[in-house]
Amino acid sequence: EVLDVISQTRIEMEEELDSRHGALSKCLQKLNERDRRMVMIRYESGHNVKAAAQACGRTIQGAYKALSRIRKTLHDCVTLEVNMEVP
């Protein structure tokens, strides 16, 4: 029964997740090159913050602050994009 509920929830959320994924792609393109590169190194490549900081010429502390700011920017952008899609 639990697996049925989980399966149904996934089906119900699939459209929303697809929408959010598309919005995230748009929002990533809006970032400046340095910020986009940091996000891609950190999350797409699976590297840690230290590696992303070194690749982008930032201190570790600076990278943590930048990633925090970037995540908030992306969250706000995705939320706005998804809300604009709703009729």
Backbone bond lengths (Angstrom), bond angles and torsions (degrees), N, CA, C in turn:
res aa  C-N    CA-C-N  psi(-1)  N-CA   C-N-CA  omega(-1)  CA-C   N-CA-C  phi
1 E - - - 1.458 - - 1.532 111.20 -
2 V 1.314 116.46 -41.71 1.462 120.53 178.74 1.525 110.53 -62.19
3 L 1.315 116.75 -42.79 1.464 120.31 179.10 1.531 111.41 -63.42
4 D 1.320 117.07 -35.81 1.467 120.39 177.02 1.523 110.88 -64.31
5 V 1.321 116.62 -41.50 1.464 121.04 179.26 1.525 110.08 -65.12
6 I 1.313 117.17 -43.35 1.467 121.50 179.01 1.526 109.88 -63.04
7 S 1.309 116.98 -44.55 1.459 121.45 179.78 1.523 110.89 -61.76
8 Q 1.306 117.55 -43.87 1.461 121.44 179.45 1.529 110.94 -65.04
9 T 1.316 117.72 -40.66 1.459 122.04 178.86 1.525 110.29 -62.55
10 R 1.310 117.22 -42.10 1.459 121.23 178.76 1.516 110.73 -61.78
11 I 1.307 116.68 -44.08 1.465 120.80 179.05 1.524 110.24 -61.61
12 E 1.315 116.87 -43.18 1.457 121.45 -179.20 1.527 111.94 -66.43
13 M 1.311 117.30 -32.08 1.463 121.49 -176.55 1.526 112.83 -89.79
14 E 1.312 117.90 -11.20 1.463 120.94 -174.47 1.525 112.46 -56.82
15 E 1.323 117.91 -45.03 1.459 121.02 -179.64 1.523 111.00 -63.40
16 E 1.327 116.65 -43.33 1.465 119.64 178.97 1.523 111.06 -63.81
17 L 1.320 116.58 -42.04 1.463 119.70 -179.97 1.521 111.28 -65.45
18 D 1.327 117.45 -39.12 1.466 120.75 176.46 1.519 110.29 -61.93
19 S 1.320 115.58 -41.69 1.461 121.14 179.34 1.526 110.87 -63.12
20 R 1.330 116.56 -44.72 1.460 120.98 -179.76 1.530 110.56 -66.54
21 H 1.315 117.13 -37.07 1.466 120.60 178.97 1.527 110.40 -63.97
22 G 1.322 116.67 -43.80 1.459 120.55 177.39 1.518 111.55 -62.69
23 A 1.332 115.88 -41.35 1.466 120.47 178.49 1.524 110.73 -64.25
24 L 1.325 116.71 -40.48 1.466 120.00 178.53 1.523 111.05 -61.17
25 S 1.314 117.14 -41.36 1.468 120.38 178.14 1.527 110.95 -59.87
26 K 1.335 116.60 -44.55 1.464 120.65 177.40 1.525 110.87 -61.57
27 C 1.312 116.22 -44.87 1.466 120.88 -176.12 1.531 111.62 -67.71
28 L 1.318 117.27 -36.18 1.464 119.77 176.74 1.522 110.85 -61.21
29 Q 1.322 116.84 -37.24 1.461 120.66 179.59 1.531 112.14 -67.55
30 K 1.325 117.07 -23.06 1.459 121.30 179.75 1.529 112.47 -79.41
31 L 1.337 117.21 -17.41 1.467 120.25 179.51 1.521 109.96 -69.47
32 N 1.339 115.36 154.24 1.462 117.30 173.67 1.533 108.12 -71.14
33 E 1.305 116.13 161.88 1.466 121.91 -173.03 1.530 112.47 -56.73
34 R 1.312 117.15 -42.61 1.468 120.56 -177.53 1.527 111.28 -63.85
35 D 1.334 116.43 -44.24 1.461 120.23 -179.97 1.537 110.95 -68.20
36 R 1.326 116.68 -42.36 1.464 120.32 178.95 1.532 110.03 -61.91
37 R 1.316 116.42 -41.95 1.470 120.42 179.45 1.524 110.87 -62.01
38 M 1.342 116.55 -42.23 1.462 120.37 179.93 1.528 110.36 -62.02
39 V 1.318 116.73 -44.96 1.465 120.63 179.63 1.527 110.40 -62.27
40 M 1.313 116.82 -45.09 1.459 120.29 -178.09 1.529 111.78 -64.53
41 I 1.306 116.44 -41.51 1.467 118.92 179.04 1.516 110.04 -65.99
42 R 1.315 116.08 -44.22 1.465 120.09 -176.69 1.529 112.58 -68.63
43 Y 1.324 117.72 -46.56 1.460 120.11 -171.24 1.526 114.50 -102.68
44 E 1.311 118.05 -43.04 1.462 119.28 -177.68 1.526 110.66 -72.43
45 S 1.304 116.70 -41.32 1.463 120.68 -178.69 1.523 112.59 -83.14
46 G 1.331 116.18 -14.52 1.455 119.70 179.25 1.514 114.01 76.81
47 H 1.321 116.97 15.59 1.460 120.00 177.66 1.529 110.24 -77.72
48 N 1.308 114.57 166.07 1.457 118.76 177.23 1.530 110.22 -87.32
49 V 1.323 115.76 176.01 1.463 120.95 -177.04 1.527 110.80 -63.63
50 K 1.310 117.36 -36.41 1.463 120.50 -179.92 1.527 110.71 -60.11
51 A 1.326 116.73 -45.00 1.470 120.44 179.53 1.527 111.12 -65.03
52 A 1.336 116.73 -40.73 1.465 120.40 178.52 1.524 110.26 -64.65
53 A 1.328 116.60 -40.42 1.470 120.87 179.01 1.522 110.59 -62.24
54 Q 1.311 116.81 -47.32 1.463 120.86 -179.40 1.529 111.19 -62.57
55 A 1.324 117.19 -42.53 1.458 121.12 -178.16 1.524 112.16 -66.57
56 C 1.332 116.02 -27.56 1.470 120.26 -176.68 1.519 113.13 -104.40
57 G 1.328 116.96 4.69 1.462 120.47 177.42 1.513 114.11 69.84
58 R 1.310 116.90 37.15 1.467 121.69 178.64 1.520 109.37 -120.71
59 T 1.313 115.38 158.88 1.460 119.57 171.50 1.527 107.62 -74.44
60 I 1.311 116.97 163.22 1.466 120.02 177.94 1.528 110.04 -61.31
61 Q 1.320 116.18 -44.54 1.460 120.02 178.84 1.536 110.40 -61.31
62 G 1.315 116.89 -42.35 1.457 121.34 177.88 1.519 111.60 -63.76
63 A 1.331 116.19 -37.17 1.462 120.23 179.37 1.519 110.75 -67.07
64 Y 1.338 117.33 -42.11 1.464 120.02 177.35 1.522 110.85 -60.97
65 K 1.317 116.94 -44.15 1.465 120.57 178.67 1.521 111.16 -64.42
66 A 1.329 116.37 -43.34 1.463 120.70 -179.89 1.526 110.63 -63.80
67 L 1.321 117.33 -45.39 1.466 120.30 -179.96 1.525 111.50 -63.66
68 S 1.308 116.90 -37.81 1.463 119.89 176.68 1.527 110.47 -62.00
69 R 1.321 116.26 -45.98 1.467 121.20 179.26 1.526 110.25 -64.38
70 I 1.321 117.10 -43.36 1.463 121.69 -178.67 1.525 110.53 -64.39
71 R 1.327 117.19 -43.43 1.467 120.07 178.85 1.520 111.16 -60.50
72 K 1.340 117.36 -41.11 1.461 120.60 178.17 1.522 110.10 -65.14
73 T 1.323 116.73 -43.89 1.467 120.86 178.08 1.517 110.71 -59.29
74 L 1.332 116.87 -45.33 1.464 120.58 179.85 1.525 111.25 -65.85
75 H 1.320 116.82 -41.70 1.465 120.52 178.56 1.520 110.53 -59.43
76 D 1.321 116.54 -48.24 1.469 120.78 -179.78 1.528 110.90 -62.68
77 C 1.308 116.90 -42.09 1.469 122.14 -179.19 1.529 110.21 -65.14
78 V 1.323 117.77 -47.00 1.465 121.65 -179.74 1.527 109.90 -61.99
79 T 1.306 117.21 -43.56 1.460 121.01 179.02 1.523 110.57 -59.91
80 L 1.322 116.99 -44.73 1.453 121.20 178.59 1.525 111.58 -63.50
81 E 1.324 116.93 -45.58 1.465 121.55 -179.99 1.531 111.22 -61.15
82 V 1.314 116.61 -44.77 1.473 120.40 -178.62 1.529 110.19 -66.71
83 N 1.333 116.82 -40.48 1.465 120.28 179.79 1.525 111.51 -67.01
84 M 1.316 117.75 -29.62 1.464 121.38 178.15 1.528 111.00 -71.31
85 E 1.332 117.59 -24.97 1.467 122.32 179.86 1.528 111.76 -76.75
86 V 1.318 116.79 -25.24 1.460 120.85 -176.31 1.519 109.32 -73.12
87 P 1.357 117.25 125.66 1.468 119.53 -178.98 1.524 113.13 -70.22
